[in-house]
Amino acid sequence: MHIADIDFAEFYRPAFSDGGAARAFVDHVRATPKEHSLAKIALYQAARMLWLADRIEEVARGRPAIQVLFFLIAAEAVAKMVFNFKGRGDSEKHVKRFFGEVCSDEHRHRLDRAFSSDGVHYLAWQHAVQYLYKVRCDVVHEGVYFEMAMENSSGVASKLKRHRNSDPYLDPDSHISCADLRQIILEGAVRGCRMLLTHHNRSS
């Protein structure tokens, strides 16, 4: 399968109650007039980044940092469109805005339980996002893609110590799987598209 051939309705199916609802939503976004097409771009870009992250698992199984990179690229792209950002940079700011202002309270509650220093003391969602962004920067700036672990498919918390750090808040235990984080990004992207559509309707 080629990235140009993504079935977007099928791709977003897990964010909806059924396939019909997903297809109706995608069709609605696609029908947005060209001059108000940010919702369409957000829908496509988020799916493409998540699609690429899905393929990374094939070549970097058990090392989710590259997947996290693509997850956060998707989050950043959606937030920049939602908040009409026209400049360059401000990646961290918009990743935080995605989780803090585009995602739901339920998503933030899940992130509140995503990472801990010792299995008891959990990082608040803001610190969880900060940690994920640090992982993203390690991949982009230093090529470090092998020093992070996430909860496995059996629900067992994972920890892969980063030999460069001793602070448990920089090396937390993970209680969230890649699949769960992906679902948050997917659902957040849908919320972002809805925000863009609402803005379009108000300005029409």
FENJOGI-V88515 format. One line per field, one symbol per residue. psi: psi as a letter, one per 40 degrees, with the letter a starting at -180 (. if undefined). A space follows every 10 residues. Layout:
# FENJOGI-V88515
psi->???
This chain:
# FENJOGI-V88515
psi->hideehgddd dedeeididd dddddddddd ehidefeddd dddddddddd ddddddddef hegedddddd dddddddddd ddefheaiaf dddddddddd ddiidddddd ddediideed hihidddddd dddddddddd defheefiii hieeehiihh hheeieheee giihfiiddd dddddddddd dddddddddd dde.
